[in-house]
Amino acid sequence: MKTVKGKKKEHQRLRKSARTRRVTQRKPSSGPVCRLCLQEPGDPEKLGEFLQKDNLSVHYFCLILSSKLPQRGQSNRGFYGFLPEDIKKEASRASRKICFVCKKKGAAIKCQKDQCLRSFHFPCGQERGCLSQFFGEYKSFCGKHRPTQDIRWENVGDESCVLCCEDLVQASVENIQSPCCSQTIYHRKCIQKYAHTSAKHFFKCPHCNNREEFPQEMLRMGIHIPDRDAAWELEPGAFSELYELYQHCDAPICVYEQGRDSFEDEGRWSLILCATCGSHGTHRDCSSLRSSCKKWECEECAPAAEATDYTPENSGDIPCCNSTFHSRGHFCRDISLEENPGPSSTDPGSSSLEKPESSGCRTRGHSWRSKGVKITKSCKKSK
């Protein structure tokens, strides 16, 4: 028959055994779980990419923040240089550590403050205010020993986050302050989302575009800044529009019967693009371009068309003739004529204006038309 003292010891043993079972018991998962934190994939912005290879799964953040996990391989081996055998060895070590948050085993991350014995799972640490730094030695700290900022709310003009326009909660670890410009305060989750989208090469202060103090302070305060291209540059077909050619006739009057958005591969209805900007086009016939024309400039890229004063050399013989030739609004400039000057295709006999015997005005073929010029009878040249 057991004594009272023996019964008491047996009762304590049973209680300890039950407590141990509660610590090790976890909810069954229908899919793969992280080998280091024993949790499901979750949000990549909070836990990092969920890596899987050879029946081994692990969160990227759990991988790089584990306290005793070495990176002994090349970047193309294992998981970014972390070898599978080392990951299994670290998981075995963590199985003897209990998370101070959830009281369950498998805590692979330890607070780096001297003489602090707290260990935790990375997801649990995020819920309890722990902080991990994603640079240098990749240190982690519990909520008691984490780096802090001296946020003075009396100097804050607006008590809302400028990124999401929602209210800020004072004295909260979920707030983070900019070290530059007006020392604006943001939600930590908003800055992390911004860093995840813009990545290392585009991450800067949203207010003053500071690229030095701001990223350094955000790293110190546990913001993960990915070393990759920005998210908008990684989308499929992000730059596909740069490879599309302009396909529209911008001539003032398009005479092609099938419309401005249609053209032929060659001939009079082929489409010529501006040689300078490439963002304007014209059918050959719509701008009276020769078949030999290889280069063309649009109105915006060509020098501004100005009125040309026509004054014959013997203007003294025609005192009443003081006409001005106004070129019609230039839509285009055939720059191939400047490079390869040739005979004009304009028939002088088809014009109602007689070509003066001696004139200081030269024409560029079809760059202007004389139908808008009037000369009175009294302006005829005296013989």
C-alpha positions in Angstrom: 0.0 0.0 0.0 1.4 3.4 -1.1 2.1 5.9 1.5 0.8 9.5 1.4 4.3 10.7 0.3 4.4 8.1 -2.5 1.0 9.1 -3.8 2.1 12.7 -3.9 5.2 11.9 -6.0 3.1 9.7 -8.4 0.6 12.6 -8.8 3.4 15.0 -9.6 4.9 12.6 -12.2 1.5 12.2 -13.9 1.0 15.9 -14.1 4.4 16.4 -15.6 3.8 13.7 -18.1 0.5 15.3 -19.1 2.1 18.7 -19.5 4.8 17.2 -21.7 2.1 15.6 -23.9 0.4 19.0 -24.3 3.6 20.7 -25.3 4.5 18.2 -28.0 0.9 17.8 -29.3 0.2 19.8 -32.5 -2.7 20.2 -34.8 -2.6 17.7 -37.6 -1.7 19.3 -41.0 -3.1 18.3 -44.3 0.0 19.5 -46.2 3.8 19.9 -45.8 5.1 21.9 -42.8 8.3 23.7 -42.1 10.9 21.4 -40.6 12.2 24.1 -38.3 8.9 25.7 -36.9 6.5 22.9 -37.7 4.0 25.3 -39.2 2.3 25.5 -42.7 3.6 27.7 -45.5 1.6 30.9 -44.5 2.2 34.4 -45.9 5.5 34.7 -47.9 5.8 38.4 -46.8 5.8 37.3 -43.1 7.5 33.9 -43.3 9.5 34.1 -46.5 9.4 31.7 -49.4 8.3 28.1 -48.6 11.1 25.9 -49.9 10.7 22.3 -50.7 13.2 19.7 -52.0 13.6 16.0 -51.5 10.8 15.6 -48.9 12.3 18.5 -46.9 10.3 21.7 -46.5 11.3 24.9 -44.7 10.5 28.6 -44.5 13.2 30.8 -45.9 13.1 33.1 -42.8 13.3 30.1 -40.5 16.3 28.9 -42.5 18.4 32.0 -42.3 17.5 32.9 -38.7 18.1 29.6 -37.0 20.7 30.1 -34.3 23.0 27.1 -34.9 22.5 26.4 -38.6 25.7 26.9 -40.7 25.7 27.7 -44.4 28.5 25.4 -45.6 27.5 24.9 -49.3 27.6 26.9 -52.5 24.6 29.0 -53.3 23.4 26.4 -55.9 23.5 23.5 -53.4 20.7 22.6 -51.0 18.6 25.6 -50.0 20.7 28.6 -51.0 23.8 26.9 -49.5 22.1 25.4 -46.5 22.6 21.6 -46.8 19.8 19.2 -46.1 21.9 17.2 -43.5 22.6 20.5 -41.6 18.9 21.4 -41.6 18.0 18.0 -40.2 20.6 18.3 -37.5 19.4 21.8 -36.6 15.8 20.5 -36.4 17.0 17.8 -34.1 18.6 20.4 -31.8 15.5 22.6 -31.9 13.3 19.7 -30.9 14.8 19.9 -27.4 14.0 23.7 -27.1 10.7 25.0 -25.9 9.2 28.2 -27.4 8.5 30.7 -24.7 5.4 31.9 -26.6 3.4 28.7 -27.4 5.2 26.4 -24.9 5.8 23.8 -27.7 9.0 22.2 -28.8 11.0 22.9 -32.0 12.2 26.5 -31.2 15.2 27.0 -33.4 15.7 30.8 -32.8 17.3 32.1 -29.6 17.4 35.7 -28.3 20.9 37.0 -28.9 21.0 39.2 -25.8 23.6 38.0 -23.4 22.3 35.8 -20.6 18.8 35.6 -22.2 17.6 32.0 -22.5 14.4 32.6 -24.4 13.9 30.6 -27.6 11.0 30.8 -30.0 9.5 29.8 -33.3 9.8 32.6 -35.9 6.0 32.8 -36.4 5.4 32.8 -32.7 8.0 35.5 -32.2 6.3 37.8 -34.6 3.0 37.5 -32.7 4.8 38.3 -29.4 6.8 41.3 -30.6 10.2 39.6 -31.2 12.5 41.1 -33.8 14.8 39.6 -36.3 17.4 41.4 -38.4 18.0 40.4 -42.0 21.6 41.6 -42.4 25.0 40.9 -41.0 24.8 38.0 -38.4 21.0 37.8 -38.8 20.4 38.3 -35.1 17.0 37.8 -33.3 15.8 39.3 -30.1 12.8 38.7 -27.8 10.3 41.4 -27.1 12.2 42.5 -24.0 15.6 42.9 -25.6 14.7 44.1 -29.1 16.0 47.3 -30.6 13.7 50.3 -30.0 13.1 53.8 -31.4 12.5 56.9 -29.4 9.2 58.0 -31.0 8.0 61.3 -29.7 4.3 61.6 -30.4 4.1 65.2 -29.5 6.1 66.0 -32.6 3.9 64.0 -34.9 1.5 66.2 -36.9 -0.6 63.4 -38.3 -1.5 60.3 -36.3 -2.3 58.1 -39.3 0.0 56.1 -41.5 0.6 57.9 -44.8 0.9 54.6 -46.7 -2.5 53.1 -45.7 -4.2 56.2 -44.2 -5.3 54.2 -41.2 -4.9 55.3 -37.6 -1.7 54.6 -35.7 -1.7 53.0 -32.2 0.6 54.9 -29.8 3.3 53.0 -27.9 3.0 50.0 -30.2 5.8 47.8 -31.5 3.8 47.7 -34.8 4.9 51.3 -35.5 8.1 52.3 -37.1 9.6 55.8 -37.6 11.6 57.2 -40.5 15.0 58.5 -39.5 15.1 61.2 -42.1 13.0 64.2 -43.3 10.0 64.8 -41.0 10.4 61.5 -39.0 7.1 60.2 -40.2 5.6 57.2 -38.5 4.3 54.2 -40.4 2.8 50.8 -39.7 5.5 48.1 -39.7 3.3 45.9 -41.9 3.0 48.8 -44.4 6.8 49.3 -44.6 7.4 45.6 -44.9 4.9 45.3 -47.8 6.5 48.4 -49.5 10.0 46.8 -49.1 8.8 43.5 -50.5 7.4 45.2 -53.6 10.1 47.7 -54.3 13.0 45.4 -53.2 16.6 46.6 -52.6 17.1 48.8 -55.7 13.9 50.9 -55.4 13.5 51.0 -51.6 13.7 54.6 -50.3 11.9 57.0 -48.0 8.3 57.6 -49.2 8.6 61.2 -48.3 12.1 62.5 -49.2 13.5 59.6 -51.3 16.4 59.1 -48.9 18.3 55.9 -50.0 21.0 55.8 -47.2 19.7 56.5 -43.7 16.2 55.1 -44.4 17.1 51.6 -45.6 19.7 51.2 -42.8 17.3 52.1 -40.1 14.6 49.9 -41.5 17.1 46.9 -41.5 18.0 47.6 -37.9 14.3 47.6 -37.0 13.7 44.2 -38.6 12.4 45.0 -42.1 13.3 42.4 -44.7 14.5 44.1 -47.9 14.8 41.5 -50.7 17.9 41.6 -52.9 16.2 41.2 -56.2 14.4 43.2 -58.9 11.2 45.1 -58.0 8.0 43.1 -58.1 6.6 45.0 -61.1 9.7 44.0 -63.1 9.2 40.3 -62.4 5.6 40.1 -63.7 5.2 38.1 -66.9 5.4 40.4 -70.0 6.3 43.4 -67.8 8.2 45.0 -70.7 6.3 43.5 -73.7 5.0 46.9 -74.8 8.6 48.1 -75.4 8.8 45.6 -78.2 5.6 46.7 -80.0 6.0 48.9 -83.0 3.7 51.9 -83.5 1.0 51.1 -86.1 -1.0 54.2 -86.8 -1.0 57.0 -89.4 -0.8 60.4 -87.8 -0.9 62.5 -91.0 -3.4 65.5 -90.8 -5.4 63.9 -93.6 -5.1 60.1 -94.1 -6.1 59.2 -97.6 -5.8 55.4 -97.2 -9.2 53.9 -97.9 -8.8 51.2 -95.2 -8.1 53.8 -92.4 -5.3 55.0 -90.2 -4.7 51.7 -88.4 -4.1 49.7 -91.6 -1.1 49.6 -93.8 0.8 47.5 -96.3 4.2 45.9 -96.0 5.6 48.0 -98.9 4.6 50.5 -101.5 2.7 53.7 -101.3 0.7 52.6 -98.3 3.5 51.3 -96.2 3.9 52.9 -92.8 7.0 55.0 -92.1 7.9 55.7 -88.4 9.6 58.7 -87.1 13.4 58.1 -87.2 13.9 60.1 -84.0 11.1 59.1 -81.6 9.4 56.1 -83.3 6.0 57.1 -81.7 4.5 58.7 -84.8 3.9 57.3 -88.2 2.5 58.1 -91.6 1.6 56.4 -94.9 4.0 57.3 -97.7 1.2 58.9 -99.8 -0.4 60.6 -96.9 2.8 62.8 -96.4 3.8 62.7 -100.1 7.0 60.8 -99.4 9.0 59.4 -102.2 9.5 55.7 -102.7 13.2 56.3 -102.1 12.6 57.9 -98.7 14.2 55.9 -96.0 14.1 58.3 -93.1 11.4 60.7 -91.9 10.8 62.9 -88.9 7.5 63.8 -87.3 6.4 67.4 -86.6 7.5 67.2 -83.0 11.0 66.0 -83.7 11.6 68.2 -86.9 12.7 71.8 -86.4 9.7 74.1 -86.1 8.4 75.2 -89.5 8.5 78.9 -89.9 7.1 81.3 -92.6 9.5 81.9 -95.4 9.7 85.3 -96.9 9.9 85.3 -100.6 11.8 88.2 -102.0 13.1 88.1 -105.6 16.6 89.3 -106.2 15.3 92.1 -108.5 12.7 93.3 -106.0 13.4 96.9 -107.0 11.8 96.3 -110.3 8.6 95.2 -108.7 7.8 97.8 -106.1 4.2 96.6 -105.5 5.1 92.9 -105.0 5.7 92.2 -101.4 4.2 88.8 -101.0 5.1 86.3 -98.4 5.2 82.5 -98.9 3.7 80.7 -96.0 4.4 77.1 -95.8 1.5 74.9 -94.9 1.7 73.4 -91.4 4.5 70.9 -91.5 3.5 67.4 -90.3 6.7 65.8 -91.5 10.1 66.5 -92.8 11.7 64.2 -95.4 15.3 64.1 -94.0 16.4 61.7 -96.8 16.2 64.6 -99.2 18.8 66.4 -97.1 21.1 63.5 -97.1 20.6 62.6 -100.8 19.5 65.8 -102.6 18.0 65.1 -106.1 15.8 66.7 -108.7 12.4 67.9 -107.4 9.4 65.8 -108.3 7.2 68.9 -108.5 6.3 69.8 -112.0 6.7 73.5 -112.5 4.2 73.5 -115.3 1.4 72.2 -113.0 1.7 75.2 -110.6 -0.4 78.3 -111.2 2.6 80.4 -110.0 5.3 81.2 -112.5 8.8 80.4 -111.2 10.8 83.7 -111.1 13.9 83.8 -113.2 16.1 84.6 -110.3 14.9 83.7 -106.8 16.4 83.4 -103.5 13.9 80.8 -102.3 14.6 77.1 -102.7 11.9 74.5 -102.2 12.3 71.0 -100.9 10.1 69.2 -103.4 6.8 68.7 -101.6 7.7 70.3 -98.2 5.3 73.2 -99.1 2.7 74.1 -101.8 2.1 77.4 -103.5 -1.7 77.2 -103.9 -2.3 79.6 -101.1 -0.2 82.4 -102.5 -1.9 85.3 -104.4 -0.2 87.8 -106.8 -2.1 90.7 -108.1 -2.0 91.8 -111.7 0.0 94.9 -110.8 2.7 92.6 -109.5 3.7 91.3 -112.9 7.3 91.7 -113.7 8.0 94.6 -116.0 9.8 93.9 -119.1 
